Amino acid sequence: MKKKTFLIVLIMILFVIGVQRKYTYVFTNNSNVQIQPLFEIVEVNSNCDTSVVFTDVETGKTYMIGYITPGMSDTIKLEKDKWYSVEA
């Protein structure tokens, strides 16, 4: 019985960790935004047709999501614990 309980708890912990591995940012019309992802995957939603550019504040390297339509979302992999400015 202890093995079964341990296995159930372990599965629940792994599920919670998996859900928390995604940082979601909903872009608004604010053009001067900086984020620091907690995890590597960032999901971007928009309420208008747009492309989104993430710029590493330290290095200036850019990462881009090409095109998002209203109601759709896209994900991008960024380095966690670094600051990025976000522009649409």
N, C-alpha and C positions, 0 to 999 in steps of 0.2 A: 504494500500500500504506500509506503514512503517513497518508493521509486516512482510510482505513478504520479503522486503529488509533486515530487521534485520535477518530473518531466513537464507537467502542466505549467508549473511556475516558470520554468526555463523558457518554454514556448511563449508564454505571455510576455516575459521580459524581452525576448528577441523581437516580438511583434512591436512592442512599444518603441524599442530602439530603431527599428526599421521605419516606423511612421515618423519619428522625430528626425530622420536623416535628411529631410527636405525642408528648405526654407522658402517660403512663398512671399513674393513681393508683388503687390498690385500697383502698377504704375499709374500715377495721377498726372495732372497738368503741371505739377511743380517741376521746374527744369533744373533746380539746384539740389539734387538729392544724392546722398552718399549712403551706402549700405556696407555692412560687414557680415558676409554669410557665416552662419554658425556651422553649416555643413557644406559639402561640395556642390550639391545640386540646388539651383535656384530656379523656381518656376515664375514666369512672368505672364500676367494677364493684362489686357488693355481694353478700355471702353471705346477705342477708336482705331482706325487703320494706322499702324505705326511700325517702325523698326526701332529696336532698342540697342543702345551701345553702352557697354560697361567699360570704364577706363580705370586701370589700376592706378591708384593715387601715387604710389611710390615710383613705379617704373614707366608709367604712361602707356603701357601695352593695352590694346583695345580688344574686346571680345564683343561679338555682335549677334543679335537675333535678327535675322533678315526681315521678316514681315509677320505681323500679327493682325488678325482681323478681330472685330468686336466679338466677345463671347468665346474666343479661342485662347489657348495658352500655349506656351512653349517653355522648354527647360534649357538651361545652360549649365555647364560644369565650370565652376570657378574655384580658386584656391580659398579654403576657409581661413578665417582669422586675418584676412587682408581687407583693406578698405577700397571700395570701388565707387566712382561717381557714375550716376545713371542718367542718360539722356535719351529722349525719344525724338 
